[in-house]
Amino acid sequence: MMDFELTESQKELKSEITEFAKTHLNIDAANRDNEQLFSHELWHACSLHKLHGLMVPEEFGGRGLTPLDMCIVLEALATGCSDGGLVFSIGAHLLAVTYPTWQYGTAKQRSNWLPKLCNGSFIGANAISEQQSGSDVYQMNVTATSFRNGYRINGRKVFISNAPVSDYILVYVSTDKEKGFFGGISAFMVSSKALGVHIDERLDKIGVRTCQAANISFIDVFVTEDDCIGKIGGGGRIFADAINWERVGLSACHLGTMNRIFERLTKHVKNRKSAGQSLASYQAISHKLVDQKIQLEAARLLVYKAASTLNKKVVATPNASIAKVFVSDLFVSSTIETIQLLGSSGLLTSDETNRALRDAIGSTIYSGTNLIQKNIIASSLGFQR
């Protein structure tokens, strides 16, 4: 029989992170969002709770959490923190850089990189998207060609979260065009200060604005097999695994944001009066909140189910895709409806619900667009193109 109640330790974990986020991470959030300012101070504050290495074993500086407990923490973080960009920065670092380093790195790589990734001393960025190969990662054009006792990376990656503030970049490159994505792609950890790495000015984004992003050019960047995460040619499988963790973990973050704006909306309709009665007394209003509550509970079940399959790689992908589509679509629709019910105050750019809506738009695009996720789900159902 399945038990859907959180354990006492999970409740304590959730309370710890929510209270920390509420107390410490909302300082000047509206201005930082407006100015697109990444806060190193708040980044390092999060390291005190080991948020940069949630699933990594304690021996490397992480918290050693299960995938489900990781999602509970990320949900709690976003429930307490109204700075969606900071939450996204942590998620991108944790899920797309720290996780593959832990899971696929050699003993030496883990020893060298994981402690500083987990304590936030190193900020990680993940570079896979290219101008002509966003959703279609099989068309990757950035290459690593043999040179002396290593490889030279050449090409350009785009839309790289954390790039302007990064210390290391996990870059996926083509090492054998004929073998394609599985067998022909490799993942290298590259210092952002390495000769030949050129990080452009930050991109001006509609949402998650305090998570700075930029395009990166690689010009004859020299790497060796010691810099390769996993084996040469193994990058495709690493990415396919890590992206599932990203889809589920970021969906947990979105749950937290929806929790926060739902709590605010509930207080608003109880306290705001129209014709002498609270808005909540009108059935047309109360039913909208009931629908949001039902959808939020359904979304949480999908995320938690997907989290429980992350260590079972064969079944993780469709569950991660289902959760990603449902949660991100709900993230957009629920924030739009919340702004409509809040009225004029929700239209202010400084309002946290306005920021949440702008953050929500991107959730249907990053980690694989929702249209691509539906292709993945269709394939799991046996539908062939």
Secondary structure, DSSP 8 states (H G I E B T S, - for coil): ----S--HHHHHHHHHHHHHHHHHS-TTHHHHHHHT---HHHHHHHHTTTGGGTTS-GGGTS----HHHHHHHHHHHHHH---HHHHHHHHHHIIIIIHHHHHH--HHHHHHHHHHHHTTSS-EEEE--BTTBSS-GGG---EEEEETTEEEEEEEEEEEETGGG-SEEEEEEES-GGG-HHHHEEEEEEETTSTTEEE------SSSTTS-EEEEEEEEEEE-GGGEESSTTBHHHHHHHHHHHHHHHHHHHHHHHHHHHHHHHHHHHHH-EETTEEGGGSHHHHHHHHHHHHHHHHHHHHHHHHHHTTTSHHHHHHHHHHHHHHHHHHHHHHHHHHHHHHGGGGGSTTSHHHHHHHHHHHHTTTTS-HHHHHHHHHHHTT---
